[in-house]
Amino acid sequence: MTTPGWLALAATCAGLVALLADGRRGAAVAAAALGLGGGGIASLAGGPGAFLVVSVPSGLAAVAIAVGGRPGPGGTGALLVPALAELFGARALRVAGGVIALLAARWLAGHLAAGLVATPAPVFSCAFLWEVALMRAGLARTAVETAVGLLAAAVATSAFLLLGGGTEKLAVAALAVAVAAAGCILVAIPGWGRVR
């Protein structure tokens, strides 16, 4: 397997970790995994700078989530959709959605093109990370989980932009991931991001 293939496999595995990680610690692990997986894909076209642009903000978000406030009523850990967790459980829905997402990402990889990469494997990984983002945000039970879903969308979009445009798109990719990571940090730290 070539380097793009290995990096695409690593990004897909990172997407699976992000998809199945649950709870506050799981949100931190998901943010870190997304940064490493998406950074690897971004580095295919943008080099080490693109890896840093994607992985560093995601890593900072993971640290903020890990050391952030305790979940509780009225805090960042308060359940947004308690009925969903009681009826089915988010992990069961994520597993079912993950199977569908893998099939959909495979189909998308054959129909999307990214200019600088000749193989469909990195495009597959970007599509899968986008679908992980949809499921994390759609099945989120807390504000932190929603923010991690938005971070996943930013990482996937940035990696795809860098695959298609190389280092010319580095500033846009950096802005997208930085804004999403800042959102994770704001909802993870108690007292930050609240309207007074």
Backbone as CSV, one residue per row, in Angstrom:
resi,resn,N_x,N_y,N_z,CA_x,CA_y,CA_z,C_x,C_y,C_z
1,MET,0.854,-1.176,0.000,0.000,0.000,0.000,0.901,1.241,0.000
2,THR,0.521,2.245,-0.740,1.301,3.469,-0.841,1.015,4.386,0.350
3,THR,1.805,5.442,0.472,1.622,6.394,1.572,0.213,6.991,1.591
4,PRO,-0.355,7.440,0.456,-1.739,7.937,0.526,-2.715,6.882,1.043
5,GLY,-2.475,5.636,0.681,-3.342,4.566,1.152,-3.260,4.378,2.658
6,TRP,-2.052,4.406,3.201,-1.876,4.259,4.650,-2.478,5.433,5.401
7,LEU,-2.260,6.631,4.891,-2.830,7.812,5.555,-4.352,7.809,5.475
8,ALA,-4.892,7.349,4.362,-6.347,7.253,4.231,-6.902,6.205,5.198
9,LEU,-6.197,5.089,5.340,-6.617,4.062,6.294,-6.576,4.608,7.719
10,ALA,-5.516,5.328,8.053,-5.404,5.926,9.388,-6.523,6.936,9.632
11,ALA,-6.856,7.732,8.629,-7.926,8.719,8.778,-9.282,8.034,8.929
12,THR,-9.497,6.947,8.207,-10.750,6.212,8.347,-10.856,5.590,9.737
13,CYS,-9.761,5.030,10.237,-9.747,4.490,11.606,-9.995,5.600,12.629
14,ALA,-9.399,6.766,12.393,-9.646,7.905,13.287,-11.117,8.305,13.246
15,GLY,-11.722,8.244,12.062,-13.146,8.530,11.943,-13.994,7.534,12.709
16,LEU,-13.608,6.254,12.673,-14.339,5.239,13.438,-14.218,5.486,14.936
17,VAL,-13.018,5.871,15.383,-12.828,6.211,16.804,-13.713,7.395,17.170
18,ALA,-13.711,8.418,16.317,-14.528,9.610,16.583,-16.012,9.286,16.567
19,LEU,-16.397,8.351,15.746,-17.801,7.969,15.646,-18.274,7.229,16.897
20,LEU,-17.448,6.338,17.416,-17.877,5.468,18.500,-17.524,5.984,19.890
21,ALA,-16.628,6.943,20.000,-16.266,7.484,21.312,-17.475,8.210,21.898
22,ASP,-17.770,7.939,23.173,-18.984,8.460,23.778,-18.654,9.123,25.104
23,GLY,-19.433,10.104,25.481,-19.243,10.801,26.747,-18.212,11.908,26.640
24,ARG,-17.919,12.535,27.775,-16.995,13.668,27.778,-15.574,13.241,27.411
25,ARG,-15.093,12.149,27.992,-13.766,11.666,27.617,-13.753,11.238,26.153
26,GLY,-14.839,10.632,25.720,-14.938,10.227,24.328,-14.903,11.408,23.378
27,ALA,-15.492,12.528,23.780,-15.453,13.735,22.949,-14.025,14.248,22.808
28,ALA,-13.253,14.180,23.888,-11.852,14.608,23.826,-11.045,13.675,22.926
29,VAL,-11.266,12.373,23.067,-10.576,11.396,22.217,-10.974,11.605,20.760
30,ALA,-12.251,11.869,20.517,-12.724,12.091,19.146,-12.054,13.313,18.526
31,ALA,-11.950,14.403,19.285,-11.307,15.609,18.753,-9.843,15.346,18.407
32,ALA,-9.148,14.616,19.272,-7.743,14.302,18.996,-7.612,13.391,17.778
33,ALA,-8.464,12.371,17.693,-8.409,11.441,16.564,-8.710,12.155,15.252
34,LEU,-9.696,13.053,15.274,-10.037,13.796,14.061,-8.866,14.649,13.591
35,GLY,-8.187,15.290,14.525,-7.036,16.119,14.158,-5.917,15.317,13.534
36,LEU,-5.618,14.159,14.123,-4.538,13.329,13.588,-4.918,12.720,12.242
37,GLY,-6.129,12.185,12.144,-6.556,11.572,10.883,-6.703,12.581,9.764
38,GLY,-7.399,13.677,10.044,-7.574,14.716,9.025,-6.268,15.402,8.676
39,GLY,-5.395,15.556,9.670,-4.086,16.160,9.407,-3.249,15.309,8.472
40,GLY,-3.335,13.981,8.634,-2.598,13.094,7.735,-3.063,13.222,6.301
41,ILE,-4.375,13.295,6.111,-4.911,13.466,4.754,-4.502,14.826,4.186
42,ALA,-4.597,15.863,5.012,-4.227,17.208,4.544,-2.757,17.277,4.163
43,SER,-1.911,16.514,4.859,-0.476,16.563,4.573,-0.119,15.961,3.219
44,LEU,-1.012,15.169,2.637,-0.728,14.603,1.318,-0.520,15.682,0.269
45,ALA,-1.279,16.756,0.360,-1.174,17.822,-0.638,-0.479,19.058,-0.096
46,GLY,-0.562,19.282,1.218,-0.025,20.518,1.784,1.231,20.357,2.606
47,GLY,1.710,19.138,2.771,2.933,18.899,3.517,2.743,19.043,5.023
48,PRO,3.854,19.169,5.748,3.791,19.239,7.212,3.011,20.449,7.730
49,GLY,3.043,21.544,6.996,2.290,22.731,7.408,0.796,22.461,7.440
50,ALA,0.304,21.735,6.457,-1.120,21.389,6.414,-1.475,20.448,7.555
51,PHE,-0.568,19.523,7.882,-0.815,18.636,9.020,-0.971,19.452,10.297
52,LEU,-0.087,20.405,10.503,-0.144,21.231,11.716,-1.391,22.104,11.753
53,VAL,-1.784,22.636,10.609,-2.964,23.499,10.538,-4.216,22.752,10.977
54,VAL,-4.303,21.470,10.666,-5.479,20.682,11.020,-5.349,20.058,12.412
55,SER,-4.172,19.550,12.736,-4.043,18.779,13.972,-3.867,19.623,15.228
56,VAL,-3.180,20.749,15.154,-2.931,21.541,16.367,-4.227,22.121,16.957
57,PRO,-5.084,22.789,16.176,-6.331,23.276,16.781,-7.214,22.145,17.321
58,SER,-7.229,21.024,16.625,-8.005,19.882,17.099,-7.437,19.352,18.406
59,GLY,-6.121,19.314,18.510,-5.480,18.881,19.749,-5.773,19.822,20.899
60,LEU,-5.757,21.128,20.628,-6.103,22.101,21.669,-7.554,21.934,22.123
61,ALA,-8.440,21.669,21.176,-9.838,21.425,21.533,-9.964,20.173,22.386
62,ALA,-9.207,19.125,22.050,-9.246,17.884,22.830,-8.787,18.131,24.263
63,VAL,-7.724,18.911,24.429,-7.234,19.222,25.779,-8.276,20.025,26.545
64,ALA,-8.876,21.009,25.895,-9.890,21.838,26.564,-11.092,21.004,26.987
65,ILE,-11.502,20.070,26.152,-12.632,19.217,26.495,-12.263,18.301,27.662
66,ALA,-11.037,17.771,27.627,-10.601,16.845,28.673,-10.491,17.532,30.036
67,VAL,-10.037,18.773,30.065,-9.856,19.458,31.353,-11.001,20.397,31.684
68,GLY,-12.001,20.451,30.801,-13.137,21.361,31.011,-13.973,20.977,32.211
69,GLY,-15.037,21.733,32.391,-15.897,21.567,33.558,-16.594,20.231,33.609
70,ARG,-17.153,19.953,34.766,-17.883,18.706,34.991,-19.268,18.779,34.366
71,PRO,-19.718,17.652,33.831,-21.083,17.636,33.323,-22.087,17.766,34.472
72,GLY,-23.172,18.407,34.193,-24.211,18.541,35.213,-25.336,19.409,34.714
73,PRO,-26.383,19.549,35.522,-27.516,20.373,35.107,-27.091,21.813,34.859
74,GLY,-27.441,22.322,33.710,-27.127,23.708,33.377,-25.709,23.917,32.894
75,GLY,-24.838,22.909,33.023,-23.463,23.022,32.568,-23.343,22.525,31.146
76,THR,-22.104,22.376,30.680,-21.899,21.938,29.306,-22.234,20.476,29.123
77,GLY,-22.391,19.727,30.207,-22.696,18.315,30.083,-24.180,18.009,30.176
78,ALA,-25.020,19.016,30.294,-26.457,18.769,30.413,-26.977,18.133,29.127
79,LEU,-27.835,17.133,29.279,-28.354,16.439,28.107,-29.251,17.348,27.288
80,LEU,-29.011,17.364,25.990,-29.845,18.151,25.087,-31.040,17.332,24.615
81,VAL,-30.826,16.036,24.389,-31.878,15.164,23.878,-31.927,13.907,24.752
82,PRO,-32.467,13.985,25.952,-32.448,12.818,26.816,-33.284,11.661,26.303
83,ALA,-34.355,11.912,25.585,-35.219,10.831,25.110,-34.469,9.930,24.131
84,LEU,-33.620,10.482,23.297,-32.863,9.694,22.337,-31.954,8.716,23.055
85,ALA,-31.279,9.171,24.100,-30.388,8.301,24.850,-31.168,7.217,25.576
86,GLU,-32.366,7.530,26.045,-33.164,6.553,26.770,-33.745,5.492,25.840
87,LEU,-34.121,5.874,24.655,-34.773,4.929,23.748,-33.798,3.987,23.061
88,PHE,-32.757,4.543,22.460,-31.892,3.718,21.627,-30.449,3.701,22.096
89,GLY,-29.970,4.786,22.616,-28.551,4.904,22.932,-27.806,5.415,21.718
90,ALA,-27.003,6.430,21.929,-26.305,7.062,20.807,-25.315,6.117,20.147
91,ARG,-24.665,5.257,20.929,-23.658,4.385,20.330,-24.290,3.397,19.349
92,ALA,-25.458,2.827,19.679,-26.114,1.887,18.774,-26.497,2.571,17.467
93,LEU,-26.999,3.791,17.573,-27.345,4.528,16.355,-26.090,4.882,15.559
94,ARG,-24.991,5.190,16.253,-23.758,5.516,15.555,-23.200,4.310,14.822
95,VAL,-23.294,3.127,15.424,-22.809,1.921,14.748,-23.618,1.667,13.480
96,ALA,-24.934,1.733,13.586,-25.784,1.532,12.414,-25.493,2.597,11.361
97,GLY,-25.370,3.846,11.791,-25.045,4.912,10.849,-23.662,4.758,10.253
98,GLY,-22.720,4.222,11.040,-21.363,4.020,10.544,-21.291,3.035,9.397
99,VAL,-22.081,1.983,9.469,-22.123,1.006,8.376,-22.645,1.671,7.109
100,ILE,-23.704,2.439,7.250,-24.259,3.157,6.099,-23.260,4.192,5.590
101,ALA,-22.576,4.867,6.522,-21.603,5.895,6.131,-20.435,5.311,5.355
102,LEU,-19.967,4.138,5.755,-18.871,3.507,5.014,-19.285,3.203,3.581
103,LEU,-20.489,2.707,3.407,-20.976,2.417,2.056,-21.154,3.703,1.252
104,ALA,-21.718,4.722,1.885,-21.923,5.996,1.184,-20.599,6.666,0.840
105,ALA,-19.635,6.602,1.755,-18.329,7.210,1.486,-17.635,6.499,0.330
106,ARG,-17.793,5.184,0.254,-17.199,4.437,-0.855,-17.812,4.876,-2.178
107,TRP,-19.117,5.074,-2.198,-19.780,5.532,-3.406,-19.321,6.944,-3.763
108,LEU,-19.259,7.830,-2.754,-18.838,9.208,-3.011,-17.409,9.281,-3.526
109,ALA,-16.540,8.421,-2.994,-15.133,8.450,-3.405,-14.982,8.169,-4.902
110,GLY,-15.877,7.397,-5.451,-15.823,7.125,-6.881,-16.369,8.252,-7.735
111,HIS,-17.070,9.206,-7.123,-17.716,10.275,-7.878,-17.162,11.667,-7.591
112,LEU,-16.324,11.799,-6.573,-15.707,13.088,-6.274,-14.255,13.053,-6.708
113,ALA,-13.736,14.175,-7.088,-12.335,14.244,-7.492,-11.642,15.356,-6.722
114,ALA,-10.434,15.071,-6.309,-9.594,16.084,-5.679,-8.366,16.224,-6.564
115,GLY,-8.046,17.426,-6.958,-7.058,17.693,-7.981,-5.670,17.143,-7.775
116,LEU,-5.123,17.158,-6.565,-3.719,16.831,-6.385,-3.457,15.376,-6.006
117,VAL,-4.474,14.585,-5.794,-4.274,13.200,-5.369,-4.901,12.284,-6.414
118,ALA,-4.119,11.306,-6.861,-4.571,10.450,-7.956,-5.430,9.283,-7.485
119,THR,-5.383,8.918,-6.209,-6.139,7.765,-5.729,-7.407,8.212,-5.008
120,PRO,-8.454,7.379,-5.035,-9.702,7.754,-4.367,-9.687,7.540,-2.848
121,ALA,-8.670,6.876,-2.308,-8.648,6.564,-0.873,-8.703,7.811,0.016
122,PRO,-7.909,8.859,-0.237,-8.028,10.054,0.603,-9.387,10.745,0.487
123,VAL,-9.976,10.711,-0.697,-11.301,11.299,-0.885,-12.328,10.500,-0.085
124,PHE,-12.181,9.179,-0.087,-13.045,8.314,0.723,-12.960,8.713,2.192
125,SER,-11.746,8.923,2.687,-11.571,9.281,4.096,-12.218,10.623,4.413
126,CYS,-12.082,11.588,3.522,-12.722,12.894,3.737,-14.245,12.750,3.773
127,ALA,-14.781,11.974,2.841,-16.233,11.768,2.809,-16.701,11.062,4.076
128,PHE,-15.936,10.079,4.536,-16.319,9.371,5.754,-16.252,10.303,6.970
129,LEU,-15.214,11.147,7.051,-15.128,12.092,8.169,-16.303,13.070,8.150
130,TRP,-16.758,13.447,6.964,-17.925,14.331,6.868,-19.168,13.629,7.396
131,GLU,-19.318,12.367,7.049,-20.477,11.618,7.535,-20.398,11.392,9.042
132,VAL,-19.186,11.198,9.565,-18.999,11.117,11.018,-19.445,12.433,11.657
133,ALA,-19.105,13.537,11.013,-19.507,14.852,11.536,-21.024,14.972,11.607
134,LEU,-21.693,14.524,10.559,-23.157,14.581,10.546,-23.759,13.742,11.670
135,MET,-23.198,12.562,11.878,-23.745,11.698,12.927,-23.410,12.209,14.321
136,ARG,-22.191,12.727,14.522,-21.833,13.243,15.853,-22.697,14.448,16.197
137,ALA,-22.897,15.336,15.246,-23.724,16.519,15.522,-25.201,16.149,15.606
138,GLY,-25.642,15.248,14.761,-27.052,14.880,14.753,-27.489,14.042,15.939
139,LEU,-26.589,13.235,16.483,-26.912,12.385,17.624,-26.335,12.928,18.932
140,ALA,-25.912,14.167,18.916,-25.282,14.755,20.107,-26.283,14.878,21.242
141,ARG,-25.785,14.597,22.438,-26.608,14.752,23.633,-26.174,15.948,24.460
142,THR,-25.004,16.474,24.171,-24.507,17.636,24.906,-23.953,18.665,23.926
143,ALA,-23.733,19.848,24.426,-23.160,20.910,23.593,-21.740,20.554,23.158
144,VAL,-20.985,19.881,24.024,-19.620,19.485,23.672,-19.639,18.496,22.505
145,GLU,-20.551,17.540,22.537,-20.631,16.575,21.441,-21.039,17.247,20.130
146,THR,-21.913,18.232,20.214,-22.280,18.995,19.014,-21.068,19.737,18.467
147,ALA,-20.288,20.352,19.360,-19.094,21.086,18.937,-18.076,20.147,18.291
148,VAL,-17.937,18.927,18.814,-17.020,17.965,18.203,-17.523,17.562,16.813
149,GLY,-18.824,17.465,16.636,-19.370,17.196,15.308,-19.031,18.309,14.326
150,LEU,-19.121,19.542,14.782,-18.750,20.669,13.914,-17.255,20.687,13.638
151,LEU,-16.444,20.292,14.621,-15.002,20.177,14.402,-14.711,19.112,13.351
152,ALA,-15.432,17.992,13.409,-15.247,16.935,12.409,-15.567,17.449,11.005
153,ALA,-16.624,18.248,10.889,-16.969,18.825,9.588,-15.870,19.759,9.096
154,ALA,-15.323,20.560,9.995,-14.250,21.487,9.605,-12.991,20.737,9.201
155,VAL,-12.643,19.679,9.921,-11.456,18.889,9.591,-11.634,18.221,8.230
156,ALA,-12.789,17.616,7.994,-13.039,16.943,6.717,-13.018,17.938,5.558
157,THR,-13.653,19.081,5.755,-13.685,20.100,4.703,-12.292,20.646,4.429
158,SER,-11.537,20.916,5.476,-10.178,21.439,5.301,-9.286,20.440,4.579
159,ALA,-9.369,19.167,4.976,-8.557,18.148,4.309,-8.921,18.049,2.829
160,PHE,-10.216,18.081,2.516,-10.632,18.002,1.122,-10.190,19.238,0.339
161,LEU,-10.304,20.416,0.957,-9.838,21.641,0.297,-8.353,21.559,-0.032
162,LEU,-7.570,21.068,0.925,-6.131,20.971,0.703,-5.793,19.913,-0.337
163,LEU,-6.578,18.832,-0.390,-6.360,17.833,-1.441,-6.614,18.434,-2.819
164,GLY,-7.631,19.283,-2.914,-8.001,19.862,-4.204,-7.183,21.062,-4.613
165,GLY,-6.711,21.839,-3.637,-6.035,23.082,-3.983,-4.628,23.234,-3.461
166,GLY,-4.138,22.256,-2.715,-2.784,22.333,-2.191,-2.624,23.462,-1.189
167,THR,-1.423,23.982,-1.114,-1.113,25.001,-0.114,-1.788,26.343,-0.400
168,GLU,-2.350,26.512,-1.585,-3.080,27.748,-1.881,-4.291,27.910,-0.968
169,LYS,-4.849,26.813,-0.506,-6.041,26.825,0.348,-5.701,26.714,1.834
170,LEU,-4.423,26.843,2.182,-3.985,26.642,3.562,-4.625,27.635,4.531
171,ALA,-4.739,28.897,4.136,-5.319,29.908,5.027,-6.796,29.631,5.304
172,VAL,-7.535,29.239,4.278,-8.956,28.935,4.456,-9.124,27.709,5.341
173,ALA,-8.304,26.694,5.106,-8.364,25.479,5.920,-8.020,25.785,7.371
174,ALA,-7.006,26.606,7.572,-6.609,26.975,8.938,-7.732,27.713,9.647
175,LEU,-8.383,28.621,8.953,-9.482,29.384,9.547,-10.653,28.473,9.923
176,ALA,-10.998,27.561,9.039,-12.127,26.662,9.313,-11.885,25.808,10.548
177,VAL,-10.701,25.207,10.650,-10.409,24.346,11.792,-10.240,25.171,13.064
178,ALA,-9.628,26.341,12.955,-9.430,27.181,14.140,-10.761,27.661,14.722
179,VAL,-11.694,28.051,13.871,-13.010,28.510,14.355,-13.763,27.360,15.022
180,ALA,-13.733,26.179,14.400,-14.421,25.028,14.994,-13.774,24.607,16.309
181,ALA,-12.443,24.629,16.370,-11.748,24.284,17.609,-12.039,25.314,18.695
182,ALA,-12.121,26.584,18.316,-12.468,27.624,19.293,-13.877,27.387,19.842
183,GLY,-14.778,26.928,18.998,-16.122,26.587,19.462,-16.087,25.465,20.484
184,CYS,-15.269,24.443,20.236,-15.121,23.346,21.202,-14.579,23.867,22.527
185,ILE,-13.602,24.735,22.446,-12.995,25.279,23.661,-14.010,26.108,24.431
186,LEU,-14.787,26.914,23.723,-15.768,27.771,24.404,-16.845,26.984,25.128
187,VAL,-17.291,25.880,24.550,-18.328,25.110,25.243,-17.743,24.167,26.283
188,ALA,-16.453,23.872,26.203,-15.843,22.935,27.141,-15.433,23.588,28.459
189,ILE,-15.014,24.831,28.405,-14.535,25.508,29.613,-15.716,26.186,30.296
190,PRO,-15.954,25.871,31.573,-17.095,26.483,32.269,-16.960,28.007,32.337
191,GLY,-18.059,28.687,32.054,-18.063,30.138,32.138,-17.666,30.831,30.851
192,TRP,-17.029,30.115,29.909,-16.636,30.728,28.655,-17.788,30.596,27.676
193,GLY,-17.949,31.575,26.838,-18.940,31.486,25.776,-20.367,31.665,26.231
194,ARG,-20.572,32.043,27.462,-21.943,32.269,27.934,-22.349,33.704,27.687
195,VAL,-23.594,33.865,27.319,-24.118,35.204,27.097,-24.525,35.757,28.458
196,ARG,-24.075,36.962,28.777,-24.394,37.550,30.092,-25.486,38.574,29.949
